[in-house]
Amino acid sequence: MNEAVAREMTVREPNAGELGRALHLFQDAPPPREAWLLVGERALPIPRFVAGSAAWARGTTGQFRLTCRPGVARRDIAGPFLEKIEQAAHKLGVQVMEYADLLADDNEWSALLQERGFECLRSERFFEVSTIAANERVTRMVASYQADIPPTWRTESIRQHPPDVVAEMILQHRLMPPADLQRYWRGDAAGGFDPDLSAILFDGAQPIGTLLWRRSPTAYLLDVRVVTCENRRLRALGNLCLFRHASQRGDANGPIRFMQFRGGETEHRETANLALRMGGRELPPRGVIGKRL
């Protein structure tokens, strides 16, 4: 898509009858329902959407995502969309704009955003573990420590519960914004939490932990892992119960062969140790690419 062709693209809001086509651009990563959509339309040889953006606000932080059709150069569409997104952000009083997905250093969007004044605001460490290796380790650990697990403990799939059951512990540890928790919990949310693999750990009637998974085409994505027990040994047993819940409901030999999870800045050491104990490896870090307005 050369410079002349880029000028033929019109960036505009889709009308009501075009929303389905606009959202189809984001089929691999659907935006939240409240997102403000823009599309890039080319008129020749026939009218069609070749690119799009979705933007939404989380308080004073604006998030956005860009996408384009195969064969369309990202460099050619980034500028026109970012200009309109930044203009809207200023009008709404947004203080920080962030790309909605974590980006590796070699991601083309990352480079294009940094050319326009964005920077890496913080980075996250990611780890990948074979589902077979993880399942084997969980099975061995359960056999060794079953007698030590308190008899009042049990796990239940999140399908049976509203997000409010775990919202306080997730907010307390700043593991996920409340709006994202609500959105991913919905049964109709594309790319949301798996309602059966994801679980809550109870001590009697009291929730004391949760493990929340999403599925991608290639991996189980562990978004939230928390057990609130202060005792380190009980905390380890709680994590074991939650992983056992997932291993009993997942298919370690199925088409998804890996699990991925990340460590926030305060959980790096524990997450890294857990990944290594499961026979995993660390992936290249990914960053939050943003700009302070």
Disulfide bonds with the S-S distance in Angstrom:
none
